Amino acid sequence: MLLGLPREIECKSFRVMLMRNLLKRKCPGSSRGGAMSRGAHFTGRFNSTSPFRRTLCRRSDCLAITENMLLIQHCRKLPDRLSFEEGVTIFSPMSTVAFSLYSQKPETESLRMSPPWEDGRGKYAGKSIFISGGATQVGQFALQWARLSGFGPIITTASLHNTELLKSQGATHVLDRKLPQDTIVEQVKAIAGDLVDLSYDTVVEDDTIALTAAAVKPGGQLVVSIHGKEELVTKLTKPKGIQWMIGRGLQSTEQNKGALSGLLRKLPGLIEEGVIKPTPHEVLKGGLRAVPAGLERLRNNQVSGLRLIVHPHETQ
């Protein structure tokens, strides 16, 4: 079993045996992968974002350690070309973006765009998109889905040393995230010829919400990937008539359950095709005992563009 630590989180103290109160603010998700030795339908390699038995915390604002799989329907076999570690980087952030853009289920918060795994590939050519935090895990999949949907230009902010990585994920333009908001918005307008049709905030801090709202045109659309800032988002979007929503990535919630069944059936093919691909990762040695140092690196902004992964079974 593997555990992926999201880049987006800010964490405080960590306790190996008690993982509650781990996060300073909400965690956007967790991902797991491993080998199933016995199951109702198949035996083999799998990856999942579903809840498991013996999960220390089932809520979306806690980190999960899991074993003894409970819900098989949320698991999919990994293509042989992917390692477990690569698989762990895909499912949770990929699903967050897919739910928010493409779900057709009425209960899901979604823009109801045509899914590119059905008839929507390339459908949004000529539409512009701005993604705040392109090097985050959610950001990298927002870039991949935007490219599959045909968006262009695809503009993102990040540390500039991640430029080549993000262009390989789908970005057409990478802007320095350290620039002032007004400068970034002017550069977005110069690239797109106007404010953009869609903004996607994967960081969801006060300044990034203000930036993504400023970058989208009146009557456009905005997605924020974490809840908790609804009052500010409403304040900034209402005067411009912007449609906005929260990206919620848990497949097991009632509002999302079954909404991506079509994607999950076709995902192995998309991975084999190379249009959906894993993000860079680093395996921390020492199992769970490596987590405190990893979290400290995240808190000190010493991780950029990759996912930290631990092997819990290596804990001694």
RODO-2510 file (C-alpha; in nm, 4 decimals, decimal comma):
residues 316
     n   res          X          Y          Z
     1     m     0,0000     0,0000     0,0000
     2     l     0,1120     0,3532    -0,0744
     3     l     0,0057     0,6909     0,0555
     4     g     0,0325     1,0097    -0,1471
     5     l     0,0788     1,3426     0,0291
     6     p    -0,0799     1,6323    -0,1648
     7     r     0,1423     1,9310    -0,2416
     8     e    -0,1406     2,1770    -0,1731
     9     i    -0,1736     2,1200     0,2006
    10     e    -0,0312     2,3233     0,4847
    11     c     0,0308     2,1000     0,7845
    12     k     0,1112     2,1288     1,1502
    13     s     0,2264     1,8601     1,3920
    14     f     0,2101     1,4955     1,2893
    15     r     0,1626     1,1936     1,5128
    16     v     0,2440     0,8564     1,3643
    17     m    -0,0178     0,6643     1,5637
    18     l    -0,2859     0,9344     1,5760
    19     m    -0,3244     1,1174     1,2458
    20     r    -0,6128     1,3386     1,3544
    21     n    -0,5516     1,7121     1,3675
    22     l    -0,2856     1,6636     1,1021
    23     l    -0,3801     1,9493     0,8805
    24     k    -0,3809     2,3210     0,9416
    25     r    -0,6490     2,3507     0,6768
    26     k    -0,8493     2,1166     0,4595
    27     c    -0,6768     1,8436     0,2645
    28     p    -0,8004     1,8214    -0,0945
    29     g    -0,7790     1,4440    -0,0998
    30     s    -0,5697     1,1341    -0,0604
    31     s    -0,4766     0,8522    -0,2963
    32     r    -0,3897     0,4910    -0,2400
    33     g    -0,2584     0,2036    -0,4477
    34     g    -0,1632    -0,1561    -0,3915
    35     a    -0,2150    -0,5194    -0,4838
    36     m    -0,5367    -0,7120    -0,4279
    37     s    -0,4782    -1,0777    -0,3544
    38     r    -0,8432    -1,1778    -0,3352
    39     g    -1,1587    -1,0056    -0,4554
    40     a    -1,5083    -1,0593    -0,5846
    41     h    -1,4315    -0,9693    -0,9445
    42     f    -1,0585    -0,9594    -1,0086
    43     t    -0,7150    -1,0143    -0,8693
    44     g    -0,4353    -0,7738    -0,9483
    45     r    -0,2973    -0,4218    -0,9240
    46     f    -0,5370    -0,1443    -0,8330
    47     n    -0,5645     0,2197    -0,7458
    48     s    -0,8479     0,3837    -0,5595
    49     t    -0,9890     0,6988    -0,4080
    50     s    -1,2587     0,5107    -0,2193
    51     p    -1,2892     0,4658     0,1595
    52     f    -1,1471     0,1465     0,3096
    53     r    -1,2003    -0,0384     0,6351
    54     r    -0,9760     0,0649     0,9226
    55     t    -0,9365     0,4144     0,7865
    56     l    -0,8211     0,6388     1,0685
    57     c    -1,0310     0,9275     0,9439
    58     r    -1,2998     0,9164     0,6776
    59     r    -1,3613     1,2915     0,6512
    60     s    -1,2251     1,4858     0,3547
    61     d    -1,0273     1,7195     0,5841
    62     c    -0,8166     1,4362     0,7256
    63     l    -0,5389     1,2221     0,5873
    64     a    -0,6259     0,8560     0,5380
    65     i    -0,4327     0,5383     0,6090
    66     t    -0,6302     0,2463     0,4720
    67     e    -0,6400    -0,1278     0,4446
    68     n    -0,8979    -0,4012     0,3804
    69     m    -1,0798    -0,2603     0,0800
    70     l    -1,4489    -0,1947     0,1308
    71     l    -1,5829    -0,0531    -0,1980
    72     i    -1,4568    -0,2347    -0,5044
    73     q    -1,6593    -0,0229    -0,7464
    74     h    -1,4226     0,2731    -0,7037
    75     c    -1,1135     0,0677    -0,7909
    76     r    -0,9632     0,0298    -1,1355
    77     k    -0,6772    -0,1837    -1,2524
    78     l    -0,3600     0,0034    -1,3336
    79     p    -0,2164    -0,0409    -1,6815
    80     d     0,0969    -0,2541    -1,6680
    81     r     0,3071     0,0384    -1,7893
    82     l     0,2387     0,2286    -1,4633
    83     s     0,3996     0,1652    -1,1284
    84     f     0,1930     0,1816    -0,8105
    85     e     0,3673     0,5090    -0,7314
    86     e     0,2682     0,6612    -1,0655
    87     g    -0,0887     0,5401    -1,0205
    88     v    -0,1143     0,7065    -0,6806
    89     t    -0,0484     1,0458    -0,8408
    90     i    -0,3419     1,0190    -1,0806
    91     f    -0,6755     0,9321    -0,9326
    92     s    -0,7664     1,1857    -0,6645
    93     p    -0,6568     1,5104    -0,8368
    94     m    -0,7703     1,3861    -1,1768
    95     s    -1,1161     1,3102    -1,0362
    96     t    -1,1431     1,6492    -0,8651
    97     v    -1,1071     1,8269    -1,1987
    98     a    -1,3219     1,5777    -1,3890
    99     f    -1,6105     1,6077    -1,1430
   100     s    -1,6059     1,9865    -1,1485
   101     l    -1,5880     2,0229    -1,5255
   102     y    -1,7631     1,7210    -1,6751
   103     s    -2,0011     1,5447    -1,4365
   104     q    -2,3528     1,5247    -1,5752
   105     k    -2,5030     1,3971    -1,2492
   106     p    -2,7513     1,6597    -1,1214
   107     e    -2,6292     1,6391    -0,7606
   108     t    -2,2645     1,7041    -0,8478
   109     e    -2,1235     2,0560    -0,8527
   110     s    -2,0139     2,0744    -1,2147
   111     l    -1,9970     2,3018    -1,5178
   112     r    -2,1599     2,0192    -1,7198
   113     m    -1,9073     2,0427    -2,0012
   114     s    -1,8980     1,7651    -2,2626
   115     p    -1,6586     1,4968    -2,1338
   116     p    -1,3546     1,4415    -2,3556
   117     w    -1,3730     1,0656    -2,2935
   118     e    -1,7104     1,0730    -2,4744
   119     d    -1,7813     1,3279    -2,7484
   120     g    -1,6146     1,6349    -2,5977
   121     r    -1,2532     1,5959    -2,7070
   122     g    -1,1440     1,9230    -2,8661
   123     k    -1,4949     2,0669    -2,8361
   124     y    -1,3873     2,3861    -2,6574
   125     a    -1,1339     2,5033    -2,9144
   126     g    -1,1230     2,8833    -2,9135
   127     k    -1,2143     2,9043    -2,5447
   128     s    -0,9477     3,0380    -2,3086
   129     i    -0,8649     2,9121    -1,9602
   130     f    -0,6538     3,0418    -1,6717
   131     i    -0,5325     2,7982    -1,4045
   132     s    -0,3857     2,9308    -1,0811
   133     g    -0,1249     2,6947    -0,9370
   134     g    -0,0458     2,4804    -1,2385
   135     a     0,2267     2,2873    -1,0546
   136     t    -0,0077     2,1596    -0,7829
   137     q    -0,1442     1,8097    -0,8275
   138     v    -0,4916     1,9366    -0,9164
   139     g    -0,3348     2,2037    -1,1357
   140     q    -0,1456     1,9516    -1,3460
   141     f    -0,4641     1,7585    -1,4158
   142     a    -0,6556     2,0777    -1,4877
   143     l    -0,3940     2,1389    -1,7575
   144     q    -0,4322     1,7877    -1,8975
   145     w    -0,8121     1,8051    -1,9117
   146     a    -0,8038     2,1555    -2,0596
   147     r    -0,5815     2,0322    -2,3419
   148     l    -0,8051     1,7307    -2,4057
   149     s    -1,1094     1,9593    -2,4199
   150     g    -0,9393     2,1812    -2,6768
   151     f    -0,8992     2,4985    -2,4691
   152     g    -0,6531     2,7538    -2,5964
   153     p    -0,4710     2,9435    -2,4818
   154     i    -0,4122     2,7504    -2,1597
   155     i    -0,2479     2,9960    -1,9205
   156     t    -0,1197     2,9061    -1,5753
   157     t     0,0831     3,0521    -1,2903
   158     a     0,3703     2,8659    -1,1258
   159     s     0,7323     2,8930    -1,0271
   160     l     0,9119     2,9362    -1,3579
   161     h     1,1454     2,6414    -1,3013
   162     n     0,8354     2,4244    -1,3616
   163     t     0,7708     2,5751    -1,7065
   164     e     0,8758     2,2735    -1,9138
   165     l     0,6876     2,0324    -1,6881
   166     l     0,3668     2,2326    -1,7166
   167     k     0,3958     2,2749    -2,0905
   168     s     0,4267     1,8973    -2,1168
   169     q     0,1014     1,8717    -1,9172
   170     g    -0,0846     2,1091    -2,1484
   171     a    -0,0007     2,4707    -2,0645
   172     t     0,0590     2,7044    -2,3567
   173     h     0,1840     2,9894    -2,1335
   174     v     0,3375     2,9824    -1,7842
   175     l     0,3418     3,3070    -1,5866
   176     d     0,5517     3,3766    -1,2794
   177     r     0,3274     3,3228    -0,9776
   178     k     0,5255     3,5873    -0,7847
   179     l     0,4156     3,8716    -1,0113
   180     p     0,1580     4,1219    -0,8772
   181     q    -0,2043     4,0416    -0,9527
   182     d    -0,2532     4,3370    -1,1877
   183     t     0,0541     4,2365    -1,3886
   184     i    -0,0653     3,8772    -1,4238
   185     v    -0,4119     3,9876    -1,5342
   186     e    -0,2633     4,2215    -1,7954
   187     q    -0,0437     3,9404    -1,9260
   188     v    -0,3454     3,7094    -1,9417
   189     k    -0,5359     3,9689    -2,1444
   190     a    -0,2406     4,0180    -2,3787
   191     i    -0,2140     3,6428    -2,4411
   192     a    -0,5857     3,5631    -2,4693
   193     g    -0,6917     3,8904    -2,6313
   194     d    -0,9323     3,9477    -2,3424
   195     l    -1,0108     3,8087    -2,0011
   196     v    -1,0551     3,4315    -2,0093
   197     d    -1,3712     3,2249    -2,0399
   198     l    -1,2858     2,9939    -1,7497
   199     s    -1,0625     3,0255    -1,4415
   200     y    -0,9629     2,7342    -1,2191
   201     d    -0,8096     2,8056    -0,8774
   202     t    -0,6201     2,5054    -0,7399
   203     v    -0,4597     2,6950    -0,4489
   204     v    -0,7642     2,8697    -0,2986
   205     e    -0,6036     3,1357    -0,0840
   206     d    -0,7490     3,4859    -0,0624
   207     d    -0,5003     3,6227    -0,3151
   208     t    -0,5443     3,3414    -0,5673
   209     i    -0,9235     3,3678    -0,5461
   210     a    -0,8955     3,7403    -0,6173
   211     l    -0,6599     3,6675    -0,9068
   212     t    -0,8722     3,4006    -1,0729
   213     a    -1,1883     3,6092    -1,0336
   214     a    -1,0114     3,9103    -1,1860
   215     a    -0,8835     3,7010    -1,4791
   216     v    -1,2240     3,5733    -1,5922
   217     k    -1,4512     3,7801    -1,8137
   218     p    -1,8004     3,8951    -1,7066
   219     g    -2,0413     3,6061    -1,7469
   220     g    -1,7530     3,3568    -1,7428
   221     q    -1,6948     3,0590    -1,5159
   222     l    -1,4771     2,9885    -1,2115
   223     v    -1,3921     2,6697    -1,0212
   224     v    -1,2220     2,6666    -0,6808
   225     s    -1,0825     2,3299    -0,5777
   226     i    -1,1327     2,3503    -0,1990
   227     h    -1,4317     2,4643     0,0038
   228     g    -1,4168     2,7150     0,2886
   229     k    -1,3905     3,0435     0,0976
   230     e    -1,7451     3,0647    -0,0334
   231     e    -1,8187     3,4100     0,1103
   232     l    -1,5155     3,5669    -0,0564
   233     v    -1,5781     3,3916    -0,3882
   234     t    -1,9383     3,5120    -0,3924
   235     k    -1,8305     3,8678    -0,3137
   236     l    -1,5819     3,8739    -0,6021
   237     t    -1,7881     3,6933    -0,8644
   238     k    -2,1385     3,8332    -0,8153
   239     p    -2,0671     4,1797    -0,9646
   240     k    -1,9349     4,0177    -1,2846
   241     g    -2,2125     3,7591    -1,3149
   242     i    -1,9581     3,4751    -1,2968
   243     q    -2,0850     3,1208    -1,2547
   244     w    -1,8716     2,9483    -0,9919
   245     m    -1,8545     2,6224    -0,8044
   246     i    -1,6363     2,4073    -0,5820
   247     g    -1,4438     2,1093    -0,7140
   248     r    -1,5180     1,8141    -0,4867
   249     g    -1,3168     1,5033    -0,5687
   250     l    -1,4403     1,2245    -0,3409
   251     q    -1,6008     0,9536    -0,5523
   252     s    -1,7785     0,7923    -0,2564
   253     t    -1,9991     1,0882    -0,1579
   254     e    -2,3667     1,0671    -0,2496
   255     q    -2,3422     1,3712    -0,4772
   256     n    -2,0518     1,2219    -0,6744
   257     k    -2,1171     0,8498    -0,6558
   258     g    -2,1269     0,6991    -1,0041
   259     a    -2,0757     1,0318    -1,1802
   260     l    -1,7441     0,9266    -1,3351
   261     s    -1,8307     0,5657    -1,4151
   262     g    -1,7849     0,6310    -1,7868
   263     l    -1,4442     0,7868    -1,7281
   264     l    -1,3267     0,5050    -1,5041
   265     r    -1,4137     0,2503    -1,7734
   266     k    -1,2125     0,4407    -2,0327
   267     l    -0,9304     0,5652    -1,8096
   268     p    -0,6879     0,2770    -1,8806
   269     g    -0,7142     0,3607    -2,2513
   270     l    -0,6528     0,7306    -2,1879
   271     i    -0,3460     0,6425    -1,9822
   272     e    -0,2167     0,4041    -2,2482
   273     e    -0,2715     0,6779    -2,5093
   274     g    -0,0664     0,9149    -2,2936
   275     v    -0,3264     1,1915    -2,2801
   276     i    -0,3774     1,1335    -1,9074
   277     k    -0,0471     1,0779    -1,7347
   278     p     0,1017     1,0658    -1,3859
   279     t     0,2690     1,3605    -1,2221
   280     p     0,6285     1,3610    -1,0924
   281     h     0,6728     1,1989    -0,7529
   282     e     0,9279     1,1263    -0,4845
   283     v     0,9187     0,8215    -0,2568
   284     l     1,0150     0,8979     0,1024
   285     k     1,2123     0,6177     0,2618
   286     g     1,1194     0,4808     0,6030
   287     g     0,7434     0,4375     0,5764
   288     l     0,5270     0,6475     0,8073
   289     r     0,8315     0,7646     1,0017
   290     a     0,9275     0,9671     0,6935
   291     v     0,6008     1,1616     0,6958
   292     p     0,6922     1,4335     0,9536
   293     a     0,9976     1,5405     0,7520
   294     g     0,7921     1,5333     0,4331
   295     l     0,5231     1,7509     0,5851
   296     e     0,7866     1,9922     0,7084
   297     r     0,9183     2,0243     0,3538
   298     l     0,5669     2,0979     0,2297
   299     r     0,5119     2,3574     0,5003
   300     n     0,8421     2,5253     0,4129
   301     n     0,7580     2,5339     0,0406
   302     q     1,0464     2,3002    -0,0382
   303     v     0,8394     2,0784    -0,2680
   304     s     0,7396     2,1986    -0,6117
   305     g     0,5659     2,0189    -0,8950
   306     l     0,5747     1,6699    -0,7451
   307     r     0,3912     1,4389    -0,5084
   308     l     0,5482     1,2914    -0,1973
   309     i     0,4701     0,9232    -0,1476
   310     v     0,5317     0,6845     0,1420
   311     h     0,5106     0,3061     0,1690
   312     p     0,3365     0,2452     0,5039
   313     h     0,4485    -0,1207     0,5072
   314     e     0,8123    -0,0034     0,5293
   315     t     0,7503     0,1477     0,8745
   316     q     0,9683    -0,0062     1,1465
***
